[in-house]
Amino acid sequence: MFKQFIHSLQGDEVYMLLSLFIFLAFFIGATIAMLRMKKSHLEYMSDIPLNQENVESN
């Protein structure tokens, strides 16, 4: 069944499926990277904007 689907694809459909696979691969990779990060690193990164000493006030 999958082979029949692949053989019936035309030019535009190939690009559509390729972009879908790239999209999914990127977000699956980003999710895996986020889940593997240490909690201490995440806390450090979230506190960076609050710990700036030279904040410009308008």
C-alpha positions in Angstrom: 0.0 0.0 0.0 2.8 2.4 0.9 4.6 1.7 -2.4 1.4 2.5 -4.4 1.2 5.8 -2.5 4.8 6.7 -3.3 4.5 5.8 -7.0 1.4 7.9 -7.4 3.0 11.1 -6.1 3.5 14.0 -8.5 6.0 16.9 -8.3 4.1 19.2 -5.9 3.2 16.4 -3.5 6.8 15.3 -3.1 7.7 18.8 -1.9 4.8 18.9 0.4 5.8 15.6 2.1 9.4 16.6 2.2 8.6 19.9 4.0 6.3 18.0 6.4 9.2 15.6 7.3 11.6 18.4 7.7 9.1 20.2 10.0 8.5 17.1 12.1 12.2 16.3 12.3 13.1 19.8 13.5 10.5 19.8 16.3 11.1 16.3 17.4 14.9 17.2 17.6 14.1 20.4 19.5 11.9 18.5 21.9 14.5 15.8 22.5 17.2 18.5 23.1 14.9 20.3 25.5 14.2 17.1 27.5 17.9 16.2 27.7 18.9 19.6 29.1 19.8 19.8 32.8 17.4 21.6 35.0 20.2 23.9 36.4 21.0 25.1 32.9 17.3 25.9 32.2 17.1 27.8 35.4 20.3 29.8 34.6 19.0 30.6 31.1 15.6 31.7 32.4 17.2 34.1 34.9 19.6 35.8 32.5 17.1 38.6 31.5 16.4 39.4 35.2 20.1 39.5 36.3 21.3 42.2 33.9 23.0 45.0 35.9 23.1 47.5 33.0 19.4 47.7 32.2 18.4 50.8 30.3 15.4 52.5 31.8 13.2 54.7 29.6 
